[in-house]
Structures are given as structure tokens and as C-alpha cells.
Amino acid sequence: MTTRESMPYDVVIVGGGVAGLGAAIRLKQVNADLEVCVLEKGSEIGAHILSGAVVDPKALDELLPDWRDDDCPMAETPVTDNWHWTLSAKGKFAMPHIMMPPFMSNDGNYTGSLGSLCRWLAEKAEGLGVEIFPGFPAAEVLYNDDGSVKGVATGDMGVAADGSHKPDYQPGMELHGKYTLFAEGARGSLTKQLKAKFDLEADCEPQVYGLGMKELWDIDPKKHVPGRVLHTQGWPLSENDAWGGGFLYHQANGQVALGFVVALDYKNPYLYPFEEFQRWKQHPEIRAILEGGKRVSYGARVINEGGWQSVPKLTFPGGALIGCSAGFVNVPRIKGSHTAMKSGMLAAEAVAAAIASDRAGDEVVDYETTLRSSWIADELQKVKNAEPAVAKFGGAIGTIVAGADMWMRTLKIGLPITMKHHRDCDQTMRADLFKPIQYPKPDGVISFDRLSSVFLSNTNHEEDQPCHLQLKDPDVPLKINLPVYAGPAARYCPAGVYEYTGLDEEGAELKFVINAQNCVHCKTCDIKDPTQNINWVTPEGGGGPNYPNM
């Protein structure tokens, strides 16, 4: 058995997003002598960060009050103009903002790259003495003899696809902490294990998700309005009884960030989220903005959409969940970075207090108690029925119900119910109940194919390594998923990872092929596979997309 080296810390943080970095900074602000490390699976901080993003600066104001005057990239573009359209196939209805509750306003918010913000936060954290290790994914949770979390181990390096050790093999490193904070983002692989081991979801609704796909475009300067924020709903998803919407944000340097979110509770297995995104860009109102421009980047990532009732128990012996590992996204506002950062700060304060009291490895219940009485709770409780209302009643009626409920909750008279969730994988129905959807071919100008899109994500994995997309039963894709659900993995993946080959060759053997090197780490397969047969685990260190400023 290979012996792994270990390194002791006061606090180990898994994930270098806004939650993890916010926690690291707050820990050092509270007690500069604390030994803190952050593990990041991307090749650098920000490499795997993808968000719209329009950021509410509330938490950042609390963490680093002088950020606007400290070369923070998010300060470049304050929101100046806010639009919301309901789309039909050829036209639009501009929704008056007077119809929306005041907390839905983007006044005082900023639009920019969340990846760039994380790089800036990492510099601040390192300046305080935080040790940051990019390219080292946490692959295993370590436990003490009493069952409490001891820390994590990074994945082995230099393992061949057949499991043998290559000449450059290096065993993973163990990082031990008095407490470990998990900030892996939505559907974290270790978070999934922790939820099961400690039964953290016993008293909450199942988490549900949306798949967000994003592109950056350089557009005609005459069309660029810095700070303009546009959201859409309706077409094209409305044609296939699905829901979600688009966004288009005018950011710095003549660029727009645009994207499309598809709720993963859709029923029709023939639905193709990536193609719905490409259709959306061809809408006359969207195309008019993009014509004459050039696409420069692409990426995809799932988003927590369960809201307040899907927040699990946050603490367990030796650790806690923070950020999107727990799921603090405000779905109607399409914002989660501020709540994620605040959760990291609250966890940091509770952990620092525990360590100051000579505690280690126990359950820091003060974090959960404080969070559930914080402004995070107040904000999310106002919108807790929005996502399930749309899921239950559909886009048009659901939006009206959700809006009414949000207004009533603002006035402290919300509906006395909490609408229920159903797992996204359970919502997929048999293919024989639907007709295949015919999608137009990409024109290479406004719409594109998946493989050219993945190329723009700078995705790379070491080819000779164990596949990080594990099948629990290798027979399921051909024996169940293909005949019953028409092989949905070939469509729900926004990176072309999965394909069925041999279908059109007479007498050819059918095969289910996993092109793991294309994976952009979005986690859709881990969520939407109808038989829950795919388990996403961390690949070799540094693998995956390399987003420059997403």
C-alpha cells in the first residue's frame, strides 16, 4: 500500500470559488495565526468558475469594504439598465419592472467575470497568508476513528487508464484539518458522499438544478451599452413544455456575456439543451445584438435551483457545507455569489470561535444557527416558492403564481405552504410518449456545434488516465437508457461527452462511448441520467476547462 504524506492545518477548504475564498479571508481576518489552505481542482483559481454574472455586492461589502477602490475587476461595470423580455417565436413582450418586487432590482449591482473576481480574491487571501493549491482536486474524504471528518486527500497523479502506475506516478497528499469546509459548488462529488453518510438531506426537499450554458462575444461597439442587463423567458423552451431562460449582459471591453439556462426537470428525453441555447440566439431580437460580432469563449455548469427548502443540514462532525455545495442560489434573481460568499464568512467565524475554544473535529452548530437567522435566510425565504411554482404550473401561469407569492412574502403574507420538489432524474419520461425534436443545423455565425464550442472552453484532460465518468452498471446505457429513453445522455451533455455508435451501420455492434476528454465538469450527467447510473468523480489534477474570464 502506498504511503501518503500528510500536512496539518487548522482549516482545510475544498474549492476556490467565492465561498471558499470568502471563508479563507474571513478566517485570517478573525485570527491571522490560523493555518488555512484552499484546494482548487482547476489548473488555476478561476479556471472552473462560470457564472453570468450580475453580482450583488452585499457580502463583498462586508468582507472587503474597500474593494471598489482596490483594482477589483468587478467594479468596472455597474449595472445601468435592466430589461426583462418574454419571448415568442418572432417577437417579445417587455415586462414592466413595476410588476416585480423591489428586491428583484439590479440597482447597485455589478456585471463582470466571476472567475476574474475569484482570482482577485485569491490574491487577497494569499496576502493574508492563506495557502492555495490549484490543480489539486480533493478526491477523498478522510475520517477519524470516531467518524468525524479528518480532512481530505488529493487524487493520485500518474495513474494510467488501466489503473497501473506510470513512471511519473505520485500518490495523493492528505490534508488534515481541525475542521474542513466543503465549497465544491453545485453537485460536488465529495459533498454528495457527505450528504449520504451524515443523512444531511433527511429534512429538506431534494435539490433540483438548471443547466447553464454561456458564451462571451465581442460585439459591434455601436451596439454595446456597458452595464445593460437583459433576461428572457418563454421561447424556445415554451414549445417543448420546459422552462428556463436567457441572459445577455453588456460587460467591460466591448463584450457581452450571454447564456441560456434549462431547468433539468424537463420530461421529454429528446430535448437538447445545447440546441435550445443555439435556437435562442437566433431569435430576431437576440440575433440583432450579435450580428457583426464574434464568439470568443464557451462553457457550461449546473446551477442549484431548489431554493431555501432544498438547503440541507449544513454541519457534521469535523466540517460544514458552504456556498453552492449547500445551495443558496436565489433563483428568481439569478444570483448566488453573494449568498455563497456570506455563507463562507459565517462558517469561518463559527469555526474560528470553535478553534479559539480549543475545539476540533466536533460539530460547529453555531454556523447553521447563525445562517438560518441571517439575511441569507431572509432573502431566500421570500422566493422559496418561485422555482417549484413554475415547475408545477408551467412558465406562464407559474410565473404569475411565483410573482404573487414573492409580493405577498415581501408584505409578510406569503402563501402558507412550501411547494414540493421532485428529483430531476425522476422527471424524465419514456421516449415513446414523445416525438423527436428537429433542430436546425448551426450556421457557424450565430449558432454552433458542441465540439467547436468545447474547443473554446480550453478543456483538456490527460488522455491516459482512469475515466472520471463512472458507470455503476455498464449494461444500463444499452439495455435501459437507449430503448426506454432514446439515449438522453447524447443530448443532455453540453460538451458531446456521450454518444451511441453503430446505430446506422447494418450489423455493427452498438456501443456507448464516453469521450471523457471533452468533459467541462458541468455535472449534468450525474444529475439528469434517468437511471442514476453515472457517477462523476474528480479527474487527474488540473483537468477540465480553463476559462480565462468566465
C-alpha positions as CSV (number, residue, x, y, z in Angstrom):
1,M,0.0,0.0,0.0
2,T,1.4,3.4,-1.0
3,T,2.0,5.7,1.9
4,R,0.7,9.2,1.5
5,E,2.3,12.3,3.1
6,S,0.1,14.5,5.3
7,M,0.0,18.2,6.1
8,P,-1.8,19.6,9.2
9,Y,-3.9,22.7,9.1
10,D,-6.4,24.4,11.3
11,V,-8.9,24.7,8.5
12,V,-8.9,22.9,5.1
13,I,-11.2,24.4,2.4
14,V,-12.2,22.4,-0.6
15,G,-12.9,24.7,-3.5
16,G,-11.5,28.1,-4.7
17,G,-14.8,29.9,-5.6
18,V,-16.3,32.9,-3.8
19,A,-17.5,30.8,-0.9
20,G,-14.2,29.1,-0.2
21,L,-12.1,32.2,-0.7
22,G,-14.5,34.3,1.3
23,A,-14.2,31.8,4.1
24,A,-10.4,31.8,3.9
25,I,-10.2,35.5,4.0
26,R,-12.6,35.8,6.9
27,L,-10.7,33.2,8.9
28,K,-7.5,35.2,8.6
29,Q,-9.3,38.4,9.4
30,V,-10.6,36.9,12.6
31,N,-7.3,35.2,13.6
32,A,-4.2,35.9,11.5
33,D,-2.4,32.9,13.2
34,L,-4.8,30.3,11.8
35,E,-3.2,27.9,9.3
36,V,-5.6,27.8,6.4
37,C,-5.3,26.1,3.0
38,V,-7.6,26.1,-0.1
39,L,-7.6,23.2,-2.6
40,E,-8.8,24.0,-6.1
41,K,-9.3,21.3,-8.8
42,G,-8.8,23.7,-11.7
43,S,-5.4,24.5,-13.1
44,E,-5.6,27.9,-11.5
45,I,-8.1,29.8,-9.4
46,G,-11.0,30.8,-11.7
47,A,-10.3,28.1,-14.3
48,H,-13.5,26.3,-13.5
49,I,-15.6,29.3,-12.5
50,L,-18.5,30.0,-14.7
51,S,-21.4,32.4,-13.9
52,G,-23.3,35.1,-15.8
53,A,-22.6,37.2,-13.7
54,V,-24.5,40.0,-12.2
55,V,-23.2,40.3,-8.6
56,D,-25.0,41.8,-5.6
57,P,-22.1,43.3,-3.7
58,K,-23.7,42.9,-0.3
59,A,-21.3,40.2,1.0
60,L,-18.3,41.7,-0.7
61,D,-19.0,45.0,1.1
62,E,-18.9,43.1,4.4
63,L,-15.8,41.1,3.6
64,L,-13.6,43.8,1.9
65,P,-15.3,47.2,2.2
66,D,-12.8,49.0,0.0
67,W,-13.0,46.6,-2.9
68,R,-14.3,49.3,-5.3
69,D,-11.1,51.3,-4.9
70,D,-8.7,48.3,-4.8
71,D,-8.5,47.3,-8.5
72,C,-11.2,44.7,-8.2
73,P,-12.3,43.7,-11.7
74,M,-16.0,43.5,-10.7
75,A,-16.0,47.3,-10.0
76,E,-15.5,48.1,-13.7
77,T,-19.1,47.8,-14.8
78,P,-22.0,48.7,-12.6
79,V,-25.5,47.8,-13.8
80,T,-27.0,50.8,-15.6
81,D,-30.0,49.4,-17.4
82,N,-32.3,46.4,-16.7
83,W,-34.6,44.7,-19.2
84,H,-36.8,41.6,-19.0
85,W,-38.4,40.1,-22.0
86,T,-40.9,37.3,-22.5
87,L,-40.2,35.9,-25.9
88,S,-42.5,34.4,-28.6
89,A,-41.0,32.7,-31.7
90,K,-40.7,36.1,-33.5
91,G,-41.4,38.8,-31.0
92,K,-41.2,39.9,-27.4
93,F,-43.1,41.4,-24.5
94,A,-41.1,43.7,-22.3
95,M,-42.2,43.1,-18.7
96,P,-42.5,46.3,-16.7
97,H,-40.3,46.2,-13.7
98,I,-43.1,47.7,-11.6
99,M,-44.6,44.2,-11.7
100,M,-41.6,42.8,-9.8
101,P,-40.9,43.0,-6.1
102,P,-38.3,45.7,-5.1
103,F,-35.7,43.1,-4.1
104,M,-35.6,41.9,-7.8
105,S,-34.0,45.2,-8.8
106,N,-30.4,45.2,-10.1
107,D,-29.7,48.7,-8.9
108,G,-26.4,48.8,-7.2
109,N,-25.2,45.5,-8.7
110,Y,-22.3,44.9,-11.0
111,T,-21.7,42.7,-14.1
112,G,-18.5,41.0,-14.9
113,S,-16.4,37.8,-14.7
114,L,-16.8,35.8,-11.6
115,G,-13.6,34.0,-12.5
116,S,-11.7,37.2,-12.5
117,L,-13.3,38.2,-9.2
118,C,-12.0,34.9,-7.7
119,R,-8.5,35.5,-9.0
120,W,-8.6,38.9,-7.2
121,L,-9.9,37.3,-4.0
122,A,-7.2,34.7,-4.2
123,E,-4.6,37.4,-4.2
124,K,-6.2,38.9,-1.1
125,A,-6.3,35.6,0.6
126,E,-2.6,34.8,-0.2
127,G,-1.7,38.3,1.0
128,L,-3.2,37.3,4.4
129,G,-1.2,34.0,4.5
130,V,-3.7,31.5,3.1
131,E,-2.0,28.7,1.2
132,I,-3.8,28.0,-2.1
133,F,-3.1,24.8,-4.1
134,P,-4.6,24.9,-7.7
135,G,-4.5,21.8,-9.8
136,F,-5.1,19.5,-6.7
137,P,-8.6,18.2,-6.6
138,A,-9.9,16.8,-3.3
139,A,-10.7,13.2,-4.3
140,E,-11.4,11.5,-1.0
141,V,-12.9,12.4,2.4
142,L,-10.8,11.3,5.4
143,Y,-12.3,10.3,8.7
144,N,-11.1,10.0,12.2
145,D,-11.7,6.8,14.2
146,D,-14.8,8.4,15.8
147,G,-16.4,9.0,12.4
148,S,-15.7,12.7,12.3
149,V,-14.2,14.3,9.2
150,K,-10.4,14.4,9.4
151,G,-9.7,16.2,6.2
152,V,-9.3,15.2,2.5
153,A,-6.8,13.5,0.2
154,T,-5.9,14.8,-3.2
155,G,-6.1,12.4,-6.1
156,D,-3.1,10.3,-7.2
157,M,-1.2,11.6,-10.2
158,G,0.3,9.5,-13.0
159,V,-2.2,6.7,-13.0
160,A,-2.9,5.0,-16.4
161,A,-6.3,4.2,-17.7
162,D,-5.9,0.6,-16.8
163,G,-5.0,1.5,-13.2
164,S,-1.3,0.9,-13.4
165,H,1.2,3.4,-12.2
166,K,3.1,5.4,-14.9
167,P,6.8,6.4,-14.4
168,D,5.7,9.8,-13.1
169,Y,3.3,8.4,-10.6
170,Q,2.8,10.4,-7.4
171,P,0.4,9.4,-4.6
172,G,-2.1,12.0,-3.4
173,M,-1.5,14.2,-0.4
174,E,-3.5,14.1,2.8
175,L,-4.6,17.4,4.3
176,H,-5.8,17.2,7.8
177,G,-7.8,19.9,9.5
178,K,-9.4,20.6,12.8
179,Y,-12.3,21.5,10.5
180,T,-12.9,21.0,6.8
181,L,-15.2,23.3,4.8
182,F,-16.6,22.0,1.5
183,A,-17.1,24.6,-1.1
184,E,-17.2,22.4,-4.2
185,G,-20.0,24.2,-6.0
186,A,-23.2,22.6,-7.3
187,R,-23.3,18.8,-7.1
188,G,-19.9,18.4,-5.6
189,S,-18.6,14.9,-5.7
190,L,-17.4,14.8,-2.1
191,T,-20.5,16.8,-0.9
192,K,-22.7,14.1,-2.4
193,Q,-20.9,11.5,-0.3
194,L,-21.1,13.6,2.9
195,K,-24.9,14.1,2.3
196,A,-25.3,10.4,2.2
197,K,-23.0,9.5,5.1
198,F,-24.5,12.0,7.5
199,D,-28.0,12.0,6.1
200,L,-27.9,15.7,5.6
201,E,-31.0,15.8,3.3
202,A,-33.3,14.0,5.7
203,D,-35.3,17.1,6.5
204,C,-35.2,19.0,3.2
205,E,-36.6,18.8,-0.3
206,P,-34.4,17.2,-3.0
207,Q,-32.1,19.7,-4.7
208,V,-33.0,20.5,-8.3
209,Y,-30.8,22.0,-11.0
210,G,-30.6,24.0,-14.1
211,L,-28.0,23.6,-16.8
212,G,-26.4,27.0,-17.6
213,M,-24.5,27.4,-20.9
214,K,-22.6,30.6,-21.6
215,E,-20.7,32.3,-24.3
216,L,-18.6,35.5,-24.5
217,W,-18.9,37.7,-27.6
218,D,-17.1,40.7,-28.9
219,I,-19.9,42.7,-30.4
220,D,-20.2,45.8,-32.6
221,P,-19.2,48.8,-30.5
222,K,-22.3,50.6,-31.7
223,K,-24.5,48.0,-30.1
224,H,-22.6,47.8,-26.8
225,V,-24.2,49.6,-23.8
226,P,-21.9,49.0,-20.7
227,G,-24.0,47.8,-17.7
228,R,-27.1,46.8,-19.6
229,V,-28.7,43.6,-18.2
230,L,-31.2,41.6,-20.2
231,H,-33.1,38.5,-19.1
232,T,-35.6,36.5,-21.2
233,Q,-38.1,33.7,-20.6
234,G,-40.6,31.8,-22.8
235,W,-39.5,30.8,-26.3
236,P,-37.9,28.4,-27.3
237,L,-38.4,26.2,-24.2
238,S,-42.1,27.0,-24.1
239,E,-42.6,25.0,-27.3
240,N,-41.5,21.8,-25.5
241,D,-43.1,22.2,-22.1
242,A,-39.8,23.0,-20.5
243,W,-38.7,26.2,-18.7
244,G,-35.6,28.3,-18.2
245,G,-34.4,31.5,-19.8
246,G,-31.7,33.5,-21.4
247,F,-29.4,36.3,-20.3
248,L,-27.3,38.9,-22.0
249,Y,-25.1,41.2,-20.1
250,H,-23.1,44.1,-21.6
251,Q,-19.8,43.9,-19.7
252,A,-16.4,45.6,-20.0
253,N,-14.2,45.9,-23.0
254,G,-17.0,45.8,-25.6
255,Q,-18.0,42.2,-24.6
256,V,-21.4,40.7,-23.9
257,A,-21.8,37.6,-21.7
258,L,-24.8,35.7,-22.9
259,G,-26.2,32.3,-22.0
260,F,-29.2,30.1,-21.5
261,V,-30.4,28.1,-18.5
262,V,-32.5,24.9,-18.9
263,A,-34.3,23.5,-15.9
264,L,-33.3,19.9,-15.7
265,D,-36.7,18.7,-14.7
266,Y,-37.8,18.5,-18.3
267,K,-39.8,15.5,-19.3
268,N,-39.1,15.0,-23.0
269,P,-35.9,12.9,-23.4
270,Y,-35.5,14.3,-26.9
271,L,-34.9,17.8,-25.6
272,Y,-31.4,19.0,-26.4
273,P,-30.4,21.9,-24.0
274,F,-27.4,22.9,-26.1
275,E,-29.5,23.2,-29.2
276,E,-32.2,25.1,-27.4
277,F,-29.5,27.6,-26.5
278,Q,-28.4,27.9,-30.2
279,R,-32.1,28.4,-31.2
280,W,-32.5,31.2,-28.6
281,K,-29.6,33.1,-30.2
282,Q,-31.4,33.0,-33.5
283,H,-34.4,34.9,-32.1
284,P,-34.6,38.2,-34.1
285,E,-34.1,40.3,-31.0
286,I,-31.1,38.4,-29.8
287,R,-29.5,37.9,-33.2
288,A,-29.7,41.7,-33.9
289,I,-27.4,42.2,-31.0
290,L,-24.9,39.5,-32.0
291,E,-24.7,40.1,-35.8
292,G,-21.4,41.6,-36.7
293,G,-19.8,40.2,-33.6
294,K,-17.5,37.2,-32.8
295,R,-17.9,34.4,-30.2
296,V,-14.7,34.1,-28.1
297,S,-15.5,31.6,-25.3
298,Y,-17.9,28.9,-24.2
299,G,-18.6,27.0,-21.1
300,A,-21.4,25.2,-19.1
301,R,-22.2,24.4,-15.5
302,V,-25.2,23.3,-13.5
303,I,-26.9,25.7,-11.1
304,N,-28.7,24.9,-7.8
305,E,-32.4,25.8,-8.2
306,G,-34.0,24.2,-5.2
307,G,-34.0,27.3,-3.1
308,W,-34.5,27.5,0.7
309,Q,-36.4,24.3,1.1
310,S,-33.6,22.3,-0.5
311,V,-30.9,23.6,1.8
312,P,-29.6,20.5,3.7
313,K,-28.3,20.2,7.2
314,L,-25.1,22.2,7.0
315,T,-22.8,20.8,9.7
316,F,-21.4,17.4,10.7
317,P,-18.6,16.4,13.0
318,G,-15.4,18.0,11.7
319,G,-16.9,20.0,8.9
320,A,-19.6,22.0,7.1
321,L,-21.0,22.8,3.7
322,I,-20.8,26.3,2.3
323,G,-21.7,28.1,-0.9
324,C,-23.3,26.1,-3.7
325,S,-22.3,22.8,-2.1
326,A,-25.3,23.7,0.2
327,G,-27.3,25.6,-2.4
328,F,-28.0,29.2,-1.6
329,V,-29.0,30.4,-5.1
330,N,-31.8,33.0,-5.3
331,V,-33.4,31.6,-8.4
332,P,-35.7,34.5,-9.5
333,R,-32.8,37.0,-9.1
334,I,-30.4,34.6,-10.8
335,K,-27.8,35.3,-8.2
336,G,-25.9,33.1,-5.7
337,S,-22.4,34.5,-5.4
338,H,-23.3,37.0,-2.6
339,T,-25.1,34.3,-0.6
340,A,-22.3,31.8,-1.2
341,M,-19.7,34.2,0.0
342,K,-21.7,35.2,3.1
343,S,-22.2,31.5,4.0
344,G,-18.4,31.0,3.8
345,M,-17.9,34.0,6.1
346,L,-20.4,32.8,8.6
347,A,-18.8,29.3,8.7
348,A,-15.4,30.9,9.1
349,E,-16.5,32.9,12.1
350,A,-18.0,29.9,13.8
351,V,-15.0,27.7,13.1
352,A,-12.6,30.4,14.3
353,A,-14.5,30.7,17.5
354,A,-14.5,26.9,18.0
355,I,-10.7,26.7,17.5
356,A,-10.2,29.6,19.9
357,S,-12.1,27.5,22.4
358,D,-9.6,24.6,21.8
359,R,-12.2,22.6,20.0
360,A,-11.6,20.4,16.9
361,G,-13.5,17.7,15.0
362,D,-16.8,18.4,16.6
363,E,-20.0,19.8,15.0
364,V,-20.0,23.6,14.7
365,V,-23.7,24.1,15.1
366,D,-23.3,27.8,15.6
367,Y,-22.7,28.2,11.9
368,E,-26.1,26.7,11.0
369,T,-27.9,28.6,13.7
370,T,-26.5,31.9,12.6
371,L,-27.0,31.3,8.9
372,R,-30.7,30.3,9.4
373,S,-31.3,33.7,11.1
374,S,-29.1,35.7,8.7
375,W,-30.0,37.9,5.7
376,I,-29.4,34.8,3.5
377,A,-32.4,33.1,5.1
378,D,-34.5,36.3,4.9
379,E,-33.7,36.7,1.2
380,L,-34.3,33.0,0.2
381,Q,-37.5,32.6,2.2
382,K,-39.1,35.4,0.1
383,V,-38.5,33.4,-3.1
384,K,-38.8,29.8,-1.9
385,N,-41.9,29.0,-3.9
386,A,-40.7,30.6,-7.2
387,E,-39.0,27.6,-8.7
388,P,-41.5,25.0,-7.7
389,A,-44.4,27.2,-8.8
390,V,-43.0,27.4,-12.4
391,A,-42.2,23.7,-12.3
392,K,-45.7,22.8,-11.2
393,F,-47.8,25.2,-13.2
394,G,-45.6,25.9,-16.3
395,G,-43.8,29.0,-17.5
396,A,-46.7,31.4,-18.0
397,I,-49.1,30.5,-15.0
398,G,-46.1,29.6,-12.8
399,T,-44.5,33.0,-13.3
400,I,-47.7,34.7,-12.2
401,V,-48.1,32.4,-9.1
402,A,-44.4,32.9,-8.3
403,G,-44.7,36.7,-8.6
404,A,-47.8,36.8,-6.5
405,D,-46.1,34.7,-3.8
406,M,-43.0,36.9,-3.8
407,W,-45.0,40.0,-3.5
408,M,-47.0,38.6,-0.6
409,R,-43.9,37.4,1.2
410,T,-42.4,40.8,0.8
411,L,-45.5,42.1,2.6
412,K,-45.2,39.3,5.2
413,I,-48.3,37.5,4.0
414,G,-46.9,34.7,1.8
415,L,-48.7,31.6,0.9
416,P,-48.8,29.3,4.0
417,I,-47.3,26.4,2.0
418,T,-43.9,25.2,0.7
419,M,-44.2,23.6,-2.7
420,K,-42.5,20.3,-3.2
421,H,-39.7,19.2,-5.4
422,H,-39.0,16.1,-7.4
423,R,-35.6,14.9,-8.4
424,D,-34.7,15.9,-12.0
425,C,-33.8,12.4,-13.0
426,D,-37.2,11.1,-12.0
427,Q,-38.9,13.6,-14.2
428,T,-37.6,12.1,-17.5
429,M,-40.4,10.2,-19.3
430,R,-40.3,7.4,-21.8
431,A,-39.3,8.3,-25.3
432,D,-42.3,6.6,-26.9
433,L,-44.5,9.3,-25.4
434,F,-42.8,12.0,-27.5
435,K,-41.7,12.7,-31.0
436,P,-38.1,13.5,-31.8
437,I,-37.3,17.3,-31.9
438,Q,-35.8,18.5,-35.2
439,Y,-33.2,21.2,-34.5
440,P,-31.8,23.4,-37.3
441,K,-28.2,22.9,-38.3
442,P,-25.8,25.6,-36.9
443,D,-24.9,28.4,-39.3
444,G,-21.4,28.9,-37.9
445,V,-22.1,32.6,-37.5
446,I,-24.7,32.8,-34.6
447,S,-25.2,29.2,-33.8
448,F,-22.6,26.5,-33.5
449,D,-22.0,22.8,-32.8
450,R,-20.9,21.3,-29.5
451,L,-17.4,20.3,-30.4
452,S,-16.3,23.7,-31.8
453,S,-17.8,25.1,-28.6
454,V,-15.8,22.8,-26.3
455,F,-12.7,23.8,-28.2
456,L,-13.3,27.4,-27.0
457,S,-13.5,26.2,-23.4
458,N,-9.8,25.2,-23.5
459,T,-10.8,21.9,-22.0
460,N,-8.0,19.3,-21.5
461,H,-7.6,16.1,-19.7
462,E,-4.6,13.7,-19.6
463,E,-5.7,11.0,-22.1
464,D,-4.2,8.0,-20.4
465,Q,-6.0,8.2,-17.0
466,P,-8.9,6.4,-15.4
467,C,-12.2,7.7,-16.7
468,H,-13.7,10.1,-14.2
469,L,-17.3,9.4,-15.5
470,Q,-18.0,6.1,-13.9
471,L,-20.8,3.7,-14.9
472,K,-22.3,1.9,-12.0
473,D,-23.6,-0.8,-14.4
474,P,-22.0,-0.8,-17.9
475,D,-25.0,-2.6,-19.4
476,V,-27.6,0.1,-18.4
477,P,-26.9,2.6,-21.3
478,L,-27.7,0.0,-24.0
479,K,-30.3,-2.1,-22.1
480,I,-32.4,0.6,-20.5
481,N,-31.4,4.2,-21.4
482,L,-31.4,3.7,-25.2
483,P,-34.6,1.6,-25.7
484,V,-36.6,3.3,-23.0
485,Y,-35.4,6.9,-23.1
486,A,-33.8,7.1,-26.5
487,G,-30.3,7.6,-25.1
488,P,-30.7,11.1,-23.5
489,A,-27.0,11.3,-22.5
490,A,-26.2,12.0,-26.1
491,R,-28.3,15.2,-25.8
492,Y,-28.3,16.5,-22.3
493,C,-24.5,16.7,-22.1
494,P,-23.5,20.2,-23.4
495,A,-20.0,19.0,-24.3
496,G,-20.6,15.9,-26.5
497,V,-19.1,13.5,-24.0
498,Y,-21.6,10.7,-24.6
499,E,-22.5,9.1,-27.8
500,Y,-24.1,5.9,-29.1
501,T,-22.1,4.4,-32.0
502,G,-23.0,1.7,-34.6
503,L,-26.7,2.8,-34.9
504,D,-26.6,3.5,-38.6
505,E,-24.3,0.7,-39.7
506,E,-26.1,-2.5,-40.5
507,G,-24.8,-5.3,-38.4
508,A,-22.5,-3.0,-36.4
509,E,-22.2,-3.5,-32.7
510,L,-23.9,-0.9,-30.6
511,K,-21.6,0.9,-28.2
512,F,-22.0,3.6,-25.6
513,V,-18.9,5.8,-25.9
514,I,-17.6,8.2,-23.2
515,N,-15.4,10.9,-24.5
516,A,-14.2,12.0,-21.1
517,Q,-11.6,14.3,-22.5
518,N,-14.5,16.6,-23.6
519,C,-15.9,17.0,-20.1
520,V,-16.4,20.6,-18.9
521,H,-17.3,19.5,-15.4
522,C,-20.9,20.7,-15.6
523,K,-22.2,17.7,-13.7
524,T,-25.4,17.4,-15.8
525,C,-24.9,13.6,-16.3
526,D,-24.6,13.0,-12.6
527,I,-28.0,14.7,-12.1
528,K,-30.1,14.0,-15.2
529,D,-29.3,10.4,-16.1
530,P,-32.7,8.7,-15.6
531,T,-31.3,5.6,-14.0
532,Q,-28.7,7.5,-12.0
533,N,-26.0,5.2,-13.5
534,I,-23.3,7.8,-14.0
535,N,-21.1,8.9,-11.1
536,W,-18.9,12.0,-11.7
537,V,-15.6,11.9,-9.8
538,T,-12.6,14.1,-9.9
539,P,-10.1,13.5,-12.8
540,E,-6.4,13.9,-12.5
541,G,-5.3,17.3,-11.2
542,G,-5.8,20.4,-13.3
543,G,-8.0,18.6,-15.9
544,G,-11.1,20.2,-17.3
545,P,-11.9,23.6,-18.8
546,N,-9.5,26.5,-18.5
547,Y,-11.8,29.6,-18.6
548,P,-9.9,32.8,-18.9
549,N,-12.6,35.2,-17.7
550,M,-16.0,33.4,-17.5
